[in-house]
């Protein structure tokens, strides 16, 4: 399934949860992080059972199917590119610069002017 389709399902579930339960979710994170998506699916199903919102259970099932969470999963995790990773990832590992990458002192503070 395309990433855009997963995101669309997550967005639809987000809107339903916001309207029916007041809960705000992160749609992009829901479409790429299995642990977060499983928790949102659990919340949606619980709300569907307790408050009678059948459409929440339907869209939770769609998200579960789109992300492949319904079948037995191996403990190996996959990142966004589909590569296997050793353990849980916060998603921020690529945004942290290496410790030894401090800029040289001779570079100007601003490359161009600020407005």
Secondary structure as the mmCIF struct_conf table of DSSP 4:
data_model
#
loop_
_struct_conf.conf_type_id
_struct_conf.id
_struct_conf.beg_label_comp_id
_struct_conf.beg_label_asym_id
_struct_conf.beg_label_seq_id
_struct_conf.end_label_comp_id
_struct_conf.end_label_asym_id
_struct_conf.end_label_seq_id
HELX_RH_AL_P HELX_RH_AL_P1 UNK A 3 UNK A 21
HELX_RH_AL_P HELX_RH_AL_P2 UNK A 27 UNK A 32
HELX_RH_AL_P HELX_RH_AL_P3 UNK A 34 UNK A 51
HELX_RH_AL_P HELX_RH_AL_P4 UNK A 54 UNK A 67
TURN_TY1_P TURN_TY1_P1 UNK A 68 UNK A 68
BEND BEND1 UNK A 70 UNK A 71
BEND BEND2 UNK A 75 UNK A 75
STRN STRN1 UNK A 77 UNK A 78
TURN_TY1_P TURN_TY1_P2 UNK A 80 UNK A 81
BEND BEND3 UNK A 82 UNK A 82
STRN STRN2 UNK A 84 UNK A 85
BEND BEND4 UNK A 86 UNK A 87
BEND BEND5 UNK A 91 UNK A 91
HELX_RH_3T_P HELX_RH_3T_P1 UNK A 93 UNK A 95
BEND BEND6 UNK A 96 UNK A 96
HELX_LH_PP_P HELX_LH_PP_P1 UNK A 97 UNK A 98
TURN_TY1_P TURN_TY1_P3 UNK A 99 UNK A 100
HELX_LH_PP_P HELX_LH_PP_P2 UNK A 102 UNK A 104
TURN_TY1_P TURN_TY1_P4 UNK A 105 UNK A 106
BEND BEND7 UNK A 107 UNK A 107
BEND BEND8 UNK A 109 UNK A 109
BEND BEND9 UNK A 111 UNK A 112
#
